[in-house]
Amino acid sequence: MNSKKIMVCDDDQGILDVLQMLLEPEGFTVFTEINSTNLIKQIQIDEPDLILLDLWMPLLSGDQVLKAIRNTQAVQDIPVIVLSASVDGDDIAADAGANDFVAKPFDLDDIVSKINSLLV
């Protein structure tokens, strides 16, 4: 069984490390990207099955990145789960085209179940 590939984009290295440590034992291959401006290019290189995307990042915010993903034919169908500590993050995420939303601080079981439901 090929493990599913997950791209995590967050401007906080600590969150990238935590998600990688949590998801790899669940059987996922995890790629991390700290710079949102590189994300589209990295997605095309790594071809993840799903993206975990932080909403608030410098340079390009998560909703801007997500809109760019949805407008890039090669990658527009990849499921995206937005992570955010923002109160109205789920509305912003939905407007930008996210498949799901997880509030920070996140619950690992919640993230894993949402990932699995999107990767069926």
C-alpha positions as a LaTeX table, in Angstrom:
\begin{tabular}{lrrr}
\hline
Residue & $x$ (\AA) & $y$ (\AA) & $z$ (\AA) \\
\hline
Met1 & 0.00 & 0.00 & 0.00 \\
Asn2 & 1.39 & 3.35 & $-1.01$ \\
Ser3 & 1.31 & 5.82 & 1.80 \\
Lys4 & $-0.61$ & 8.98 & 1.10 \\
Lys5 & 1.39 & 12.16 & 0.74 \\
Ile6 & 0.50 & 15.21 & 2.77 \\
Met7 & 1.93 & 18.68 & 2.22 \\
Val8 & 1.89 & 20.89 & 5.32 \\
Cys9 & 2.34 & 24.63 & 4.85 \\
Asp10 & 2.71 & 26.80 & 7.94 \\
Asp11 & 5.01 & 29.71 & 8.75 \\
Asp12 & 5.73 & 28.20 & 12.18 \\
Gln13 & 8.50 & 25.57 & 12.07 \\
Gly14 & 7.28 & 24.16 & 15.40 \\
Ile15 & 3.87 & 23.37 & 13.92 \\
Leu16 & 5.47 & 21.81 & 10.83 \\
Asp17 & 7.61 & 19.60 & 13.09 \\
Val18 & 4.68 & 18.59 & 15.31 \\
Leu19 & 2.43 & 17.70 & 12.37 \\
Gln20 & 5.22 & 15.71 & 10.73 \\
Met21 & 5.88 & 13.82 & 13.99 \\
Leu22 & 2.16 & 13.13 & 14.47 \\
Leu23 & 1.26 & 12.16 & 10.91 \\
Glu24 & 4.19 & 9.96 & 9.92 \\
Pro25 & 3.38 & 7.27 & 12.52 \\
Glu26 & $-0.18$ & 7.30 & 11.10 \\
Gly27 & 1.34 & 6.06 & 7.84 \\
Phe28 & 1.49 & 9.32 & 5.87 \\
Thr29 & 4.46 & 10.67 & 3.95 \\
Val30 & 4.77 & 14.30 & 5.04 \\
Phe31 & 6.31 & 17.19 & 3.11 \\
Thr32 & 6.61 & 20.57 & 4.82 \\
Glu33 & 6.84 & 24.04 & 3.32 \\
Ile34 & 7.39 & 27.09 & 5.54 \\
Asn35 & 7.25 & 29.67 & 2.75 \\
Ser36 & 3.77 & 30.03 & 1.28 \\
Thr37 & 5.13 & 31.66 & $-1.89$ \\
Asn38 & 6.88 & 28.36 & $-2.76$ \\
Leu39 & 3.83 & 26.19 & $-2.15$ \\
Ile40 & 2.33 & 25.95 & $-5.64$ \\
Lys41 & 5.70 & 24.97 & $-7.09$ \\
Gln42 & 6.29 & 22.39 & $-4.33$ \\
Ile43 & 2.84 & 20.89 & $-4.84$ \\
Gln44 & 3.63 & 20.34 & $-8.50$ \\
Ile45 & 6.95 & 18.67 & $-7.56$ \\
Asp46 & 5.77 & 16.51 & $-4.63$ \\
Glu47 & 2.22 & 15.83 & $-5.87$ \\
Pro48 & 0.61 & 15.48 & $-2.43$ \\
Asp49 & $-2.74$ & 13.73 & $-1.99$ \\
Leu50 & $-3.84$ & 16.38 & 0.50 \\
Ile51 & $-2.67$ & 19.77 & 1.78 \\
Leu52 & $-2.80$ & 21.12 & 5.34 \\
Leu53 & $-2.62$ & 24.89 & 5.02 \\
Asp54 & $-2.24$ & 27.56 & 7.67 \\
Leu55 & $-4.45$ & 30.60 & 7.14 \\
Trp56 & $-2.32$ & 33.42 & 8.54 \\
Met57 & 1.13 & 33.55 & 6.95 \\
Pro58 & 3.40 & 36.41 & 5.87 \\
Leu59 & 3.73 & 37.30 & 2.16 \\
Leu60 & 0.94 & 35.07 & 0.85 \\
Ser61 & $-1.88$ & 34.25 & 3.25 \\
Gly62 & $-3.45$ & 30.80 & 3.28 \\
Asp63 & $-6.64$ & 31.96 & 1.57 \\
Gln64 & $-4.59$ & 33.62 & $-1.21$ \\
Val65 & $-2.57$ & 30.42 & $-1.65$ \\
Leu66 & $-5.75$ & 28.34 & $-1.66$ \\
Lys67 & $-7.35$ & 30.55 & $-4.34$ \\
Ala68 & $-4.17$ & 30.15 & $-6.41$ \\
Ile69 & $-4.35$ & 26.35 & $-5.97$ \\
Arg70 & $-8.01$ & 26.33 & $-7.05$ \\
Asn71 & $-7.06$ & 28.38 & $-10.13$ \\
Thr72 & $-4.12$ & 26.14 & $-11.13$ \\
Gln73 & $-5.48$ & 23.33 & $-13.26$ \\
Ala74 & $-2.79$ & 20.76 & $-12.45$ \\
Val75 & $-3.41$ & 20.95 & $-8.68$ \\
Gln76 & $-6.92$ & 22.40 & $-8.30$ \\
Asp77 & $-8.56$ & 19.12 & $-7.25$ \\
Ile78 & $-6.23$ & 18.36 & $-4.32$ \\
Pro79 & $-8.20$ & 18.39 & $-1.04$ \\
Val80 & $-7.13$ & 21.19 & 1.29 \\
Ile81 & $-7.71$ & 21.37 & 5.04 \\
Val82 & $-7.14$ & 24.84 & 6.44 \\
Leu83 & $-5.67$ & 25.24 & 9.94 \\
Ser84 & $-6.24$ & 28.45 & 11.82 \\
Ala85 & $-6.54$ & 30.01 & 15.24 \\
Ser86 & $-8.81$ & 32.64 & 13.73 \\
Val87 & $-12.40$ & 32.84 & 14.95 \\
Asp88 & $-13.84$ & 33.26 & 11.47 \\
Gly89 & $-11.21$ & 31.05 & 9.86 \\
Asp90 & $-13.74$ & 28.44 & 8.79 \\
Asp91 & $-15.74$ & 31.05 & 6.81 \\
Ile92 & $-12.61$ & 32.43 & 5.16 \\
Ala93 & $-11.43$ & 28.89 & 4.39 \\
Ala94 & $-14.77$ & 27.89 & 2.89 \\
Asp95 & $-14.91$ & 31.06 & 0.77 \\
Ala96 & $-11.43$ & 30.34 & $-0.60$ \\
Gly97 & $-12.37$ & 26.76 & $-1.53$ \\
Ala98 & $-11.15$ & 24.64 & 1.39 \\
Asn99 & $-12.51$ & 21.11 & 1.78 \\
Asp100 & $-12.39$ & 21.28 & 5.57 \\
Phe101 & $-11.21$ & 23.38 & 8.49 \\
Val102 & $-9.41$ & 22.59 & 11.74 \\
Ala103 & $-9.10$ & 25.15 & 14.52 \\
Lys104 & $-5.79$ & 25.65 & 16.33 \\
Pro105 & $-4.82$ & 24.41 & 18.80 \\
Phe106 & $-5.76$ & 21.28 & 16.91 \\
Asp107 & $-6.67$ & 17.83 & 18.07 \\
Leu108 & $-4.66$ & 15.11 & 16.34 \\
Asp109 & $-7.55$ & 12.65 & 16.16 \\
Asp110 & $-9.68$ & 15.36 & 14.58 \\
Ile111 & $-7.03$ & 16.12 & 11.92 \\
Val112 & $-6.43$ & 12.43 & 11.16 \\
Ser113 & $-10.14$ & 11.66 & 10.83 \\
Lys114 & $-10.64$ & 14.66 & 8.52 \\
Ile115 & $-7.62$ & 13.64 & 6.43 \\
Asn116 & $-8.88$ & 10.06 & 6.18 \\
Ser117 & $-12.39$ & 11.16 & 5.23 \\
Leu118 & $-11.00$ & 13.24 & 2.37 \\
Leu119 & $-8.60$ & 10.58 & 1.17 \\
Val120 & $-11.14$ & 7.81 & 0.69 \\
\hline
\end{tabular}
